[in-house]
Every structure is written in structure tokens, then in C-alpha cells.
Amino acid sequence: MTDDVIHREVEDFLFMEAELLDAWKLEEWFALFTPDGRYLVPAGDLPEDSSPEASLFYIADDAVLLHERVKRLYKRNAHAEWPHSKTRHFVSNVRIVPAAVKGEIEVRCAFLTHRHRAGVNDTFVGSTRYRLVRDHGGLRIREKRCKLDHDNLHEQGRISILL
């Protein structure tokens, strides 16, 4: 495959992921992760290579915790998200960079997520680093790390959606 073909495949994958999140197809979104997949949202002031074992993260889910989060978001007693927020995920500035681990595709991109719920609009802005792998011919997420550009979550209060 040429670099252009790989880049287009990665972009299509990220755009499809955003569509699944906006449509609240969370089980399908979760299926994009590998069995050892992780979903991480570190505090905004942490260095890029920070670890959830040594630093405070807003979200540090392995596959088990992430699946529990997805199941919880579907329940009516998940008051922070019932009724579900309306979201719009934007992905841009997609770059494939040399991966630190053989067999992985490391991707960096910018994100903008708008959320509307109960008359309130929130905006989350930041960058995402993906560690992708090929599995049965398609791409899957081994790690998704969303780094917010916010100093704090004072305006939003909390992260109750998936970025």
C-alpha cells in the first residue's frame, strides 16, 4: 500500500468512528477496540507521555472498564446522559507518524466535539493520539488518548460523553 492509501484508510476509519459516536452506536464503537484496548483522557496539564498509573487522568479505561462505561451510558439511570446528548465530533489535521511499536500505526489528529444537552452547549477541544493495528484486514484501536486543550473542566463540569 502507498502512503496515500494508508492515510486515506486511516482518515476514513476516524471519520467512521466519529459517526458512530454521534449516532450513539456505542457498542459498535467499542467493537473498534482491540481486547487490550485503552481509552485515556489525561488532565490537561500533564506531559504527553504521562501514565495513568502515576498521574491523575479524567478517564483511564482498559477494555473492561470501557465496556462498562458504554453499557452504563445506555441506561436510563445514567442521569448525566439521559436523555442522550446530541454530539458532533470533528476530526482534522490527521497525521501518521512513525510508530514506537512494530505493527502499530500511530496517528495524531485534532478534535472538536460539540455537545448539546438540556439547553446547554459545551465544546471540547484537543488532540488525539491513536495507536492502531490491523486485525482481520481492518483497523482497530489499541489506544485512544484524548488530550484536552482546556486548563480545567469548569465550563463543562465533567466529561460524561465519549470524546
N, C-alpha and C positions, 0 to 999 in steps of 0.2 A: 504494500500500500504506500502511496505517496503521502508526504506530509500534509498536502491539501486535503486528501481524502480522510485522513485521520482527524484533522482539525474539524472538518465538516461533520463527521460522525460524532465527535465529542460535543460540538455545539448542538446538534440535533438531540442528543441524549440529555443535555442540560435543559434545553427548551421543553422536552417532553416531561422531565422531572418537574419543572415549574408548572406545567399544565395540570399534572396530577395533583399537586398541592393546591392549586387554585380551585380545582373541581372537588376537593375534599375526598379524593380517592387515596386515602392514606394507607390502606392495606396494599394497594398496588405500588404506592411509593415505597413502602417498607420492603417490598419484594425486590427493589432495585439494589438493596444492600447485600453484601456477602454475609455468610453466617458469622464471621468475625468482625462485621462492620461496626463502625463507631460514628456517632453524631455528636459533635462538640461545639459549644459556644462559650469561649473564654471571656472573662471580664475584659473590657476594652483597653485597660492599661497594661495588660500582660505582654511579654515578648512573644514573638511568633512561635518559637519553639517550646513554649511552656507546656507543662504536663498537668493533666487533671489530678494526678496523684500528689503533686507538690504545690498546686496553686488553686485558687478559687475559680471555678467555672460556673456560669449560669446554668449550662447543661453539659453533662458528661455521661452520655448514654452508650453502653455497649448494646449489642443486638437484643439481648433480653430486656433491658430497661427501655430501649427504643420501642420494642413491640408493645410493652405495657403502656407506654405513653400514647401510642397510636390507638390502642383499644380504649384507653381512658377518654381520649378526645371524642370518640364516637358516642359516649354515654351522656344521657340527659343530665346526670348529676355532676358533670364537668361544667360547673357554673361559669367558669371563665370563658367557655367556648360553646355555651348553649343559649340561644341558637348560635350556630357556627358563624364565625366572622366571614366577611367577604374579603378575599385577599387577591392581590395581583402581584405576582413575582416577576421581576425583570432581571435578566442576566445579560451582562455586557463585558466587553474587554476580555474576552476569553483568550487565554494563552496557554499553550502546552509548554511545560518547562522540563528540563532533564529530571527524571525521577531518581530518588535516592535508593529505591529498592528495585532490583531487576524484576521485570514482568509487570510493573505498575506503570500507569500513565498519570503523571502529576499535572493537574490543571489548576490554574489560578484565574479568578474572574471577579468582577464587581457585581454586587447585587443591590437591588432596591425593592423592598417589599412594602406595599401599601396594605393597610388593614382597616376595615370599616366594621364597626360593631356598635350597636346601641347609640347611634348618633355621634360616635367619636371616631375620628380618623387618626391613625398612627402611621408613622413611617419609620422603617428600619433600613439603615444604610450601612454597607460594609463590603468586605471582600470574603471570598470563599476559596478555600484550598481543598481540592478533591484529590484523593488517591483512588484511581480507578483501575480495575483489572478486567481482562477478557474472561468471560465464562460462557461456555456453550455458544461461542460466536458473537455474543453481545457484550456490552459493557455493564459492569456492576460497580457499586460504590463500596470501597473498603473503609474509607474515612471521608467524612464531610466536616470541615472545620470552618464555621462562620465567625469571622472577626468583625464585631460591630465597630463602627466609627464613632459611636456615642461615648461620651465620658461617663454617663450613667443612664439608668432607665427611668429617671424621674418623670418624664413626659408620659411614657408608656406604662409605667408602673411594674410591668412584668412581661415576660415572653410566654404567652400562652399558645402561640401558633408555632408552626414549623417554618423556619426561615429557608 
